[in-house]
Structures are given as C-alpha cells and as structure tokens.
Amino acid sequence: MLKIILQAPRKIPPFNVPARDLAIQAQPLWLWQKNILAPYTTRELELAPNQRLPLLREPMLVYRDNLFFDEYYLAEFIAQAKKRGRPVRAAFSLDDPAFREHALPLSVSYTPAGHLYLADLWYYPNGPEADVDPLLIDMQSKEVGYYHVPTYMADQRGDLVYQVPRRAMMAIDCWTHVFIADTVFGLFARGLRFETRLNNDLAFKLKILATALYEGKQLLECSALVKIGKNCVIDPTAIIHGPTTIGDGVTINAGAVIENCTIGDNVNISQGCQLMLSVVGNNAFLPFRASLFMTTIMDNSMVAQNTCLQMCVVGRNTFIGAGSTFTDYNLIPSPIKALDGRNELKPSNRPVLGGAVGHNCRIGAGMIVFPARTIESDVVLAASKDRRIIDRDVKYEDSDHHKMRNASAHVRLYPRDDKEDELLESW
C-alpha cells in the first residue's frame, strides 16, 4: 500500500519546529509514524502544502504528519476501512470522552462535520475520490483516577482523572498535546492495556507470575514488565516498576525510583532521582534528586539536582538549573489557560498543568515557573533579584543573554515564524 504524507508546516510554540520534529515517546514523531505504518505500507510519497494527491489507481493511506496514533488505533482503522471497501476518513464524536476531554481542547486540526470532527487520516482503496465516508473508531476509553487529592484541587470526589484510551489518535497542535500524547495516550494507555490483559487472559497472567517467581522479584519489577536494553548499568538499590521501557547504554544509580516510564538510549539517572509516568529522551542527564512527574524531557537535555517538574514538556538541548520548581496548580481557583494551535491563550481543560520549555534553552538555578507558562526556544534566564519567578510566557526577545557581555556566543537555532499561518487544505 502507498503511504502519502501531507506536511503540516505550522511551528509549535514554544519549540518553534513543526510537530513532526518533536519527540513523542522518546523518538521523533515522523519516526514513530513510520514504525507504526511499516507493516501496512511498502512505498511512501511526501507532499508539500497545497500539492494535490497523485491520481493513482491503487490503495493508499494518506495522513497529516502532525498526527500521533498508536498501533492499536491504526490496526482497527485499516481493518474497518478495508471491510467497507470505500474511501473513508477518520472521525471522532464528542461521545468519545478521550477525544472530548484531551484531544479536542486547544486543537485546530479537526474539521467539524455536523456532530463529528474529521481528522486528517484517509484510506482510499482505489486512489483518490471526492466522496469519502467518515469512519468512527471507538478509542475504548476508561476513566482512570491517578491521584486522590483534596476536593479543592479537583472535583467533589477528590480525584484527578484522565480519560485513557486503549486505542489512541490525536493531532499535535500545541505543547499540551505532546504532554497528552506521551503521558495519557502513551504511558497511561500502556498501563491500562496491561491491566486489561492481565484481568482477561489467564495464560498471560500465569506467565507474568511465573516470570516473577523465577526471577525472585515482585510482579511489577520482573523482566516481563521492565524491558531493559543492552549495555545498561543499574544499581541494585534502584527501584524500577513496570510497565517501563529502558533503552541501550543507560546508567541508573543508587536509590533511583522509576515507575511506568519510557527511558531513551544513553540516559544517565543519578542517585535519588524519582521518575513517575515520564518520558526521558536519548542522552539526557538527571543529576541527583531530580524529580519528574508526568513530564517529557527530550534529547540531550539536563535537569539539575533538586529540581521538580510536574506535567511539563522540555525540549532538546536544554539545561534547567538546580533547585528549580515548575508548579502545576493555581492557588486561587481559576481555569488554567495554555497556548493553543494558533498561539492564543485558551482554557486547557486541565485542573493542574505544568509548563513548557523550548529547545536550546538555559534556565538558571532556583527558578519558580507558574502553571502553563512557556519559555521559548533559545532563551537564557539567569536568576537575579529582578527575575526569579516566571509568571508569564517568556519570548526570545525577553532572554537575559541579550544583556550579557558574550551574547553572541548563544546562537539562535529555532526562530519562530511570525507570518500568519495558512489554513490547511482538506482533501
């Protein structure tokens, strides 16, 4: 089958790169898509914006390159599309809680069509046609309460909950969608699928128990749930609970606690670090007592000692200084707003949410960042009597390095596109 990729050139703030170049599950989104589609496609063609589909009479899968989907959603979409034998386009309904609560807020990519929202994913059995049917795929969502808190931080039940899909698909239009794709549609979904299979498949359950007994480990620590790559060095006092995936060449030192995470290659996690429901990119470095909760750290970044990040996204080649704290909760109850796909502040639909730091940033020690604030790529922030609390979005023009003697030594690598974004075409 022919795979046709439609470019989504809009840059995602604060990273200032297209969605396809952002890391999802510790790999670039374009590579994630390629790996998921590999069993179904043999050839590919990439089209620039406004370039028309080729008039070829053969089966083809067409998608926008800002889409995140997992193997379970894609397998069901292709199976149902082939069963219909007609051109179809992926669609969502507001009755799907995972789409309504997590994918739709702050998005700009979906096309309203009556009571449905159409996504940029098509299947053509015999080449492009004008008449395309919407295809609803049930994402099999389940409400998962991950944290019990005082009721003033959540609803009257005192639970912070997510609508977790067993089959996931969404457009990446803003930084909060990276957070949702990595954590809710990624790590939470992986855990939910494991629990579902454990409860419904007796043979699988017995296999997991046998593995744990043979290795002399607790169930969540056995090799069936903790996948470790080659040439890793892991201190025996480290606690690692699955489902967790650890790449090649990783070092995990004494007293580290890791629970339901994805760790890339050549990562160094020092003594006493705590990671929960987080994704750490290749070559990242976490010195002692760094803490990540539901946070994404992209390639080659460093989060220094005694720093706490909750529900955050940090770009690649970025340094965050020691003792910094990214807060995630408004002390006075008010909706948390975040940047949407058009770089405008809109309600995030989240009672708690951390912040985002772009690529190639340098953040000094002891900073406090308010909820949902963003720091644009290439920014340098130095703690001083004038700046220690970040209570608003920081642009490149606000960077402290402009006032420093060696300002030219910090090169801007990720300029934003200030031109008005063109509307994406709809096939």
N, C-alpha and C positions, 0 to 999 in steps of 0.2 A: 504494500500500500504506500502511496505517495504522501509524504508529510509536507505541508505548506505552512511556513511560519510567517505570521504578519507582525511587523515591527511595531512596538509601542515606544516611540522615542521620548515621551514625556519624562523629564527628570524628576526623581522622587526626592523631595526635601526631607531632612537636611543633608542627604548624601550627595545630591546633585549628579546622580547617574540614573540611567533607565533601570526599571525593575529587573530586567533580565540579568543585570550585572551585580545585583545584590545577593548576598549569601542566604540561602534557605537550607536548614538542616546541614550546615557546615559545608555547603558547596554552592557554586553559582546557580541561580535559578535556571539558566539556559541548560546547564549540565544536568540538573535534576530532571527537567523536562525530557531531555534526550534519553536519559537512562530509563525513565518510566515508559517512554514510547518505543524503546528498542525492540520489544517482542512483536510489535504490530506493524512497523514501517521498515521499508528497505531503501527508500530514497527520500531526499529532502530538497526543498526549494524555499529560499527566503525572499520575501517580497518587501520592498520599501513602502512607506506610507503612500496611499493613493494608487499604487500599482495594482492592476487588475489580475484576477485569477487566470491562470492559463486554461485555455479551452481544450482540455484533455479528457478523453472518454475512458476514465479509469477510476477505481476507488481512491479517494483522498480524504485525509484528515487535515482540517485547517484550524489553526488556533493562533491567538494573540500571544506574544512572548512575555506578557506580564501575568500570565495565569499560573497559579500554583494548583496542582492536582496530585493526588496520590494514586498508587496502582489500583486500589480498590474501586475508586470512583471511575477511573478510566476504563477498567475492565468491564464494569457494568454498563457504562455509556456505549462502548463499542458493541457489546453483546446485544443490547436492546436496539441499537441503530441498525445492525445487520439483520436482526429479526424483522424489523419493519420494512427494510428494503427500500426506503425512501430517504431523500435528503432530510437531515434533522439538525437542529441547533440546540445546544444545552440551554436549559431554562431552569429557573428557580421560582418557587412560590413563597409568599410570606407565611404560609403554613409551616414551612420548614424552619424550625427555631434556630438552627445553627446559622443559616443564611440570614435570617431576620436580625439576630442579635449580634452577629460578629462580622459577616462578610459585607452586608449592605451598608452599615454606618460608615461614613467618610469616603465612600466609593464614588467613582464617576464613570466606571466602565460598563455598567449594565444598561441595557436598553429596555425601558418599560414597554410592555405589550399587554394591555388590559390588566389582568390580575397577576401577570407573570413578569419576570425580569429575565431578559435574554443575555447569556454570556457569549463571549467570542470564541466559541468552540463549535465546529461544524463537522458533520460527516456527510460526504457525497458518494453514493455507491457507483455512479456513472458520470462523474465530472460535475462541474458547477451547474446549478439550476436555480431559477429565481424563486420557485415555490418550495419553501422549507418549513417543515413542521417543528414546533417546539418539543423538546424531549425532557421531561422531568425525571430526574434521578433522585430517589429518596436517599438522603445522606445518613439515614439511620442514626439520628441524634439522640443523645441521652443527657439529661441534666446531671452534672457532676458537681457536687459541693466539695470544694477542695480545702476550705478553710472555715472554721467556726469562729466568729468574731462578735464583739458587742453589736447590738442591733443598730446603733447609730452609724456604724460603718457599712451596713448592708441593708437587707430588708428585715421584716419583722421576725423572720426565723433566725436571724443572726448568721446566715450563711452567705458567703461569696460563691457564686455558682457560675459555671460555663455550660453552654450547650455544646457538647462534644460530639462530633460526627465520627462514625465508623468509616464512612467514605467522605473524602474531603476535596473540595474545589472552591477556589475563590480568586478574585483578581487582586493583584498587589498594586494599590493606588497610592498608598501613603505608608509612613513608617509604622503606624499601629498595625497595619496588615501584615508586616513582617513579624511582629510580635505574635499576632494571632496564628499565622501560618506555622511558625516554629513551635509555639507552646500549646495552643488549644487544638489546632488541626494537625499538629505533629506529635508532640510528646504525650499530651493527654490522650489523643486518639490511639496512639500505640499502646498505652496502658489499658485503655478501655477494651481494645480488641483482644489483648491478652487475657483480661479478666473474663470476657465473654467466652472465649475458647476454653479457658480453664473450667468454667462452670458447665459448659455444654459438651465437652469432649473428654470422656473418661480416660481414654487411652493417652491423650495428651497430658492430662493431669497426673496419671501414674508415671509417665515418662519424666515429668518435671520432678516429682517426688523421688523417683529412683536416682536421678542425677544428683539431687541434693544429698541424699543418703550416701551415695558412693563417694562424693567429694567431701563429706563431713561438714557441710555448710548449711546455713539457713536457706530456706527456699528462695528468697529474693537475692541471695548472694551467689547462687550456683551459676555455672557456665551456660546453662540454658537461658538465663535472663541477662547475664552480664557478658557481652561479647567483647573480647579484648584482641586487639591487633597484634602485629609482630613487633618484636624488639622493645617491649614495654618494660618499665621498671616501676613496680608498685610496692610500696612499703606494706608489710603485713598488718600494721596497725590502722591502715586506711579502711574505711567502711564504704563499700560500694553496693548499692541496692539497684536492682533492675526494675523494669527493662532499661538497660543502659548500653550504649554502644561506645567503645573506645577505639580510636584509630591506632595507626602504627607509630612507634617511636615515642610513646607518651611516658612521662615521668609523673608519678603521683607520690608525694612524700607523706611522712608520718602524720597521723591524726586527721587527714583529709576526710570529709564526708561528702559522698556523691550519691544522689538519689534521682533516678529517672532522668538521665541526661544524655546528650549526644556530644562526644568529645572528638575533635578532629585529630589530624596527624601532628606529631612533634610538639604537642602541648606540654607545658611544664606547670604542674599544680603543686604549690609548695605546702609547707606544714600548716595544718589547722584550717585550710580553706574549706568552705562549705558551699556546695553547689546543689541546687534543687530545681528540677524542671527547667534546666537551662541548656543552651547550645553554645559550645565554645569552638571557634574556628581554628583552622590549621595555624601552628606556630605561635599560638597565644601564650602569654605568660601571666600566671596569677601568683604573686608573692604571698608570703604567709598571712593567714587570717583574712584573705579577701573573701567576700560573700556575694554569691549570685543567687537570686530567687526569680524564677521565670524570666530570665534575661538572656539575650543573644549577644555574644561577643564575636565579631568577625575576625578574619585572618590577620595575623601579625600584630594584634593589639595587646596591651598590657593594662591590667587593673591592679594598682599597687596595694600594699598591705593596709589592712584595717578599713578597706573601702567596702561599702554596701550598696549594691544595685538591686532594685526590685522592679520587675516588669519593665525593663529597659531594653533598648537596642543600641549597640555601639558598633560603629563602622570599623573598617580595616585600617591598619597602620596608625592606631590611635593610642595615646597614653592618658590614663586617668590617675592622678596623683593620690598619695596616701591619705587615708582618713576622710575621703570624700563620701558624701551621702546623697543618693538620689531618692527623694521622698516620693510617695505614691498616693497620698491621701490628703484631701482638703480639710483642714481643721474646722472651718465653718462650712456646713453642708451646702454645697453648690455644685452644679454639673461640671465635670471636668471636660474642658474643650481641648481639641487637638487639631493639627493641620490635616485637612482633607486632601483629596486628589487634585484640587485646584489651588492648593496652598492657602486656603482660608480656614479660619478657626471655626469649628463646628462641634456640637456635643459629641463626645466619643462613645456614649452609651456604656461607659465603664465607671463603676463607683470608685475604683482605685486604678491608677495607671502611672507608671514611671516616665522617664524622659528618654530622649534620643540624642546621640552624639554622632556626627558625621564621620567621614574618612579623614585621615591625616590631621587629627586634632591633637593638641597638647593641653591638658587640663591640670592645673597646679593642685597642690595638696590642700586638703581642708575645705573644699568647696561644698556648698549645700545647694542642690538643684530642686526646685519646686516641681510638683506633678505636671507631666505632659509638656514640659519645656523642651525646646530643641536647641542644639548647638550646631551650627552649620559646619560643613567640611572646611578644613584648612584653618580653623580658628585656634588661637592660642589664648588661654586665660590664665593669668597669674594672680594668685591670692594676694590681696592688699587691703588696706583699710578702706579703700573705695569699692572693692569688689570681692565679696566672698559668698554672697547669696545670689543665685541666679533665679530671678523671679519673672523673667520674660525671655522670649526667644532671642538667641544671640546670632547675629548675621556676621558674615566675613568682615564687613566694614567696622564692626564693633570689636574686632580682635585686638588684644593687647599688644600683639607683636608690632603693630604699626607704629607704636610709640617707643619701641626698643631700638637700641643702637644698631644691632645686627639684623634688622628686619628683613633684609634681602636674603638672609640665609634660610628663611622659611618660605619655600616656594608654594604658590597656589597650584594645586593639581586638579581641583574639581570645581571649576567655575559653574555658576548656575546659569540657566537660560532664562533671561528676563523677558523674552518675547512672549506674546500671547499664544497659549497653546492652541493648536488647531484641533477641531473636533475629529475624532477617529471615524473613519468610514465604516459603514455597516454593509456586509456583503449580502 
